[in-house]
């Protein structure tokens, strides 16, 4: 119900005078009715028209009557301008939605904003204002979506937010930007599900499947969630594969110093076990080589443990065994440097558990004596057969 219909003529006169002389065409948000017993209603152009129809009796040839006429004309002109701007903006939204741009979308937005500002400045309430504000926000929404799609700066969170904004702005679901955003939202959801399955699983992953999924994510118009996490997993797996290839390849070298470092191999095996979801090709061979090296190391450590002899005290037995080991180490170093026995060094007394050969093990199987250093060696350690020794 209009404010004019709620007031008596006397109250209406008082209210009009208050608005004209005190409000000075203030914005409608401050136009609270002076009569507390009457519910508040904003003044509209229709209210002014009704007042003017009563003006011949209330304000004939009065300044108030002329002011109301000017106010009505200003309101009607602003309303026509706003209606035209809103219709043009609606057409612009449809064109943007269809992917057609005449380069004037920003001009339409400014026109709508200007018309809305003109309506507010009149000091009356216009039912068109909420629609204009919606159209203005819809224009901004279309421009923002178009720009982000072109620059590929959208994220999955942005897509969700923009789809919700389109619903709140009552933008048609069949418009191209909305359809495209909803399709992107579906694709992003499917991609995230596949990525999370790999990320959360502790099973062995296939690098080919990971590479295909990452390639799909790169080609999307939206930066998928957890893309970086999946990429980091791929890079870790590729790094483990590269390190494994390098170590396995160097294991083939005939030069000892070119073979892989034991500590590096152990560190790689530990890194693969810690990662837990990818086994590089060649890893089984690396594992076997480490097992062999560990056994060899254990044998070397056991080599320095003397065999118990009840006839000799433990300390004497340990001293003799240590002296024998030191002699063989010195001999091995001398042979490595000159191919001959170390000068002026005679072998110490050999304990009952004496050891021979480069393997520093007791006598066993076929043995052969070197004419140069006068040391005994296992034929097996020298890769010699009985026929070779006979020759």
PyMOL commands that set and color helices and strands:
alter all, ss='L'
color gray80, all
select helices_A, chain A and resi 3-6+9-23+28-30+45-58+63-97+105-122+128-151+156-168+176-200+207-218+227-250+256-258+262-275+283-303+314-338+386-390
alter helices_A, ss='H'
color red, helices_A
select strands_A, chain A and resi 154-155+222-223+367-369+376-378
alter strands_A, ss='S'
color yellow, strands_A
deselect
rebuild
show_as cartoon
